[in-house]
């Protein structure tokens, strides 16, 4: 930063830190990854298959073990991702998972899609209390999933676009 102004490279770096397009693969990337956490591996694979049909802004990473998912997320440098989380993960809850990674992912709850085989008023109330805006029932319908994932993605695309178009705004974000 020279004389308080960000260079084009610094603005681009900021955008990449927030959101960048990456190749698909098995490991977490520097992009906006989709992290799926469900104790049923077949559910993870089905959801990952649905997402692969339309999603290009990061990798799709699946976890069947909630503790492994927490550990991996907490080791991550960039704290931005989309989370698709089963409400019940063996003996733990999806909300506990989101709470556990909130320090690294401050928007984890807002960027989460909760899935449940038996949604009810209590789960809806837990979503609202936890600031989770998306709840899908199993079996997950492809277009409902696509809409939820793309709505979260669009939030980050709009933010990156604003950073690129408004250098004053980008500078204020850089000071945070």
QUIGI-V372390 format. One record per helix or strand of 2 or more residues. SS is the DSSP state (~ for helix, > for strand). FROM is the first residue (numbers start at 0). LEN is the number of residues. If there is no record, write none. Layout:
[[SS FROM LEN] [SS FROM LEN]]
//
This chain:
[[~ 7 11] [> 32 5] [~ 40 12] [> 59 4] [~ 65 9] [> 80 6] [> 87 2] [> 91 2] [~ 93 8] [> 111 5] [~ 120 10] [> 133 4] [~ 141 24] [~ 166 8]]
//
